[in-house]
Amino acid sequence: TGAAREFISALKPIEEKETLAIEPVNAVRCRLHFLENVKKPILSRLIREFQIEVNILSGAIHNVGDTPVGELTADFSGQDKDIQAARHWLTQHGVAVEVVDV
C-alpha cells in the first residue's frame, strides 16, 4: 500500500558500524550483493545445502531503474570447509560475496 511504502522509504538503514556486534566462534562476516535473484530463496537453499548457520545482521533492497538490487550483511558460522563451499555456491548462483572485517 501507499502508506507502507511511505513508511519503509522513511526508514534510515543501519550503518555497517551500527550492525549488531555479534561475533560467533568460527564465523565469517560477509556482505552479499544480489542482482537478478533478489526474489529467490537463495539463503534458504544455502542453509539446506551446507552445514552452516547464517545470522543476518542487516539488509536492504533498492530499485535501480526497474531492477531490484539487494545487499545483505550476515555472519556465516560453521566449519571452514563448509563456509568456503557456501561462499563458492553463492557466487555460482549470481551473488557477489565480499568478506568484511568484524
C-alpha positions as CSV (number, residue, x, y, z in Angstrom):
1,T,0.0,0.0,0.0
2,G,1.0,3.6,-0.3
3,A,1.2,4.1,3.5
4,A,3.5,1.0,3.8
5,R,5.8,2.3,1.0
6,E,5.9,5.7,2.6
7,F,6.8,4.2,6.0
8,I,9.5,2.0,4.5
9,S,11.1,4.8,2.5
10,A,11.3,6.9,5.7
11,L,13.3,4.3,7.5
12,K,17.0,5.0,7.9
13,P,19.2,2.0,7.1
14,I,21.6,0.8,9.8
15,E,25.1,1.8,9.0
16,E,27.7,-1.0,8.9
17,K,29.3,0.4,12.0
18,E,26.0,0.1,13.8
19,T,25.2,-3.5,13.0
20,L,24.9,-5.9,15.9
21,A,28.2,-6.7,17.5
22,I,27.7,-10.4,17.4
23,E,31.0,-12.3,17.0
24,P,30.2,-16.1,16.9
25,V,33.1,-18.5,17.1
26,N,34.5,-19.6,13.7
27,A,32.4,-17.1,11.8
28,V,33.0,-15.1,8.6
29,R,31.1,-11.8,8.1
30,C,30.1,-11.4,4.5
31,R,28.3,-8.7,2.5
32,L,26.2,-10.2,-0.2
33,H,25.1,-8.3,-3.3
34,F,22.0,-9.7,-5.1
35,L,21.2,-8.6,-8.6
36,E,18.8,-10.6,-10.7
37,N,18.0,-13.1,-7.9
38,V,16.6,-10.7,-5.3
39,K,13.3,-12.6,-5.1
40,K,14.7,-16.1,-5.0
41,P,15.1,-18.0,-1.7
42,I,18.9,-18.2,-2.0
43,L,19.7,-18.3,1.7
44,S,17.1,-21.0,2.4
45,R,18.7,-23.1,-0.3
46,L,22.2,-22.4,1.0
47,I,21.3,-23.4,4.6
48,R,19.7,-26.6,3.4
49,E,22.7,-27.4,1.2
50,F,25.5,-26.7,3.7
51,Q,26.1,-27.4,7.4
52,I,26.4,-23.7,8.3
53,E,24.4,-21.1,10.3
54,V,23.6,-17.7,8.8
55,N,22.9,-14.8,11.1
56,I,21.5,-11.8,9.2
57,L,22.8,-8.5,10.6
58,S,21.4,-6.0,8.1
59,G,19.9,-5.8,4.7
60,A,18.2,-3.6,2.1
61,I,16.6,-3.8,-1.3
62,H,16.8,-0.8,-3.6
63,N,15.4,-0.2,-7.1
64,V,17.9,0.8,-9.7
65,G,15.7,1.8,-12.5
66,D,13.3,-1.1,-12.8
67,T,15.8,-3.6,-11.3
68,P,15.7,-4.6,-7.6
69,V,19.2,-4.8,-6.1
70,G,19.8,-6.3,-2.7
71,E,22.5,-6.1,-0.1
72,L,22.8,-8.2,3.0
73,T,25.3,-8.4,5.7
74,A,25.5,-11.7,7.6
75,D,27.7,-13.9,9.7
76,F,28.3,-17.4,8.4
77,S,29.4,-19.9,11.1
78,G,30.4,-23.5,10.9
79,Q,33.4,-25.5,9.7
80,D,35.8,-23.6,7.5
81,K,35.4,-26.0,4.6
82,D,31.6,-25.6,4.7
83,I,31.8,-21.8,4.9
84,Q,34.2,-21.8,1.9
85,A,31.9,-24.1,-0.1
86,A,28.9,-22.0,0.8
87,R,30.6,-18.8,-0.4
88,H,31.6,-20.5,-3.7
89,W,28.0,-21.8,-4.1
90,L,26.6,-18.2,-3.7
91,T,28.9,-16.9,-6.4
92,Q,27.8,-19.7,-8.7
93,H,24.2,-18.6,-8.1
94,G,24.9,-14.9,-9.1
95,V,25.5,-13.5,-5.6
96,A,28.6,-11.3,-5.2
97,V,30.3,-12.2,-1.8
98,E,32.5,-9.7,-0.1
99,V,34.2,-10.8,3.2
100,V,34.3,-7.9,5.7
101,D,36.3,-7.4,8.8
102,V,34.5,-7.9,12.1
